[in-house]
Amino acid sequence: MRSTIDLLGRRWTLRIIWELSSSPAGFREMQRRCGNMSSSVLSSRLTELIGARLVAGDAGRYRLTPLGEELVRALQPLQEWNAKWEDELHA
């Protein structure tokens, strides 16, 4: 569990996974989707996620692997909690 927390706790990692959960994207598109994050950070995070087998890079396009898609499904309860939390903040 510690290695999962270490990986997912790195800045931008969850954002990249979240963005790829909607559709694959090339490097520049990912950079745009992530608020124009620096190319060095994006490259580093994508390399880590590829190494962790959560993301695949084919012909300059990145997509979630089946393992990455499973992670997104595992995070669904967190998304549901987030919706409740946002409702509380705006109540």
C-alpha positions in Angstrom: 0.0 0.0 0.0 2.9 2.3 0.7 4.2 2.2 -2.8 0.7 3.0 -4.1 0.4 6.0 -1.8 3.9 7.2 -2.8 3.0 7.0 -6.5 -0.5 8.5 -6.4 0.6 11.2 -3.9 3.1 12.7 -6.3 1.9 16.0 -7.7 -0.1 15.8 -10.9 -0.2 12.0 -10.9 -3.9 11.6 -10.1 -4.8 14.5 -12.4 -3.0 12.7 -15.3 -4.9 9.5 -14.5 -8.2 11.4 -14.3 -7.6 13.2 -17.6 -6.7 9.9 -19.3 -9.8 8.3 -17.9 -12.0 10.3 -20.3 -9.9 9.7 -23.4 -6.4 9.1 -24.7 -4.3 12.1 -25.5 -1.0 13.2 -27.0 1.7 15.0 -24.9 0.6 18.5 -25.8 -3.0 17.7 -25.3 -2.2 16.3 -21.8 -0.2 19.4 -21.0 -3.2 21.6 -22.0 -5.7 19.4 -20.0 -3.5 19.7 -17.0 -3.4 23.5 -17.0 -0.2 23.8 -19.0 2.0 21.9 -16.5 5.7 22.0 -17.3 6.8 19.6 -19.9 9.5 18.1 -17.7 7.0 17.3 -14.9 4.5 15.8 -17.3 7.2 13.7 -19.0 8.5 12.5 -15.6 5.0 11.6 -14.4 4.1 9.8 -17.6 7.4 7.8 -17.4 6.5 6.8 -13.8 3.0 5.8 -14.8 4.2 3.8 -17.8 6.7 2.1 -15.5 3.9 1.3 -13.0 1.9 -0.1 -16.0 -1.0 2.3 -15.4 -0.4 4.2 -18.6 0.7 3.1 -22.1 2.3 5.4 -24.7 1.6 4.3 -28.3 2.7 6.5 -31.3 2.9 9.6 -29.1 -0.6 9.1 -27.5 -1.1 8.1 -24.0 -3.9 5.9 -22.6 -4.8 4.1 -19.5 -3.9 0.4 -19.4 -6.5 -2.1 -18.1 -4.7 -1.8 -14.7 -5.1 2.0 -14.9 -8.7 1.7 -15.8 -9.2 -0.6 -12.8 -7.5 2.0 -10.6 -10.0 4.6 -11.8 -12.9 2.2 -10.9 -11.3 1.7 -7.4 -11.2 5.5 -6.9 -15.0 5.8 -7.7 -15.9 5.9 -3.9 -13.5 8.8 -3.5 -15.3 10.6 -6.4 -18.6 10.0 -4.7 -17.3 11.3 -1.4 -15.9 14.4 -3.2 -19.4 15.2 -4.5 -20.8 15.0 -1.0 -18.0 17.1 0.3 -18.5 19.8 -2.3 -22.2 19.9 -1.5 -21.3 20.4 2.2 -18.9 23.2 1.3 -21.5 25.0 -0.7 -24.5 24.5 1.7 
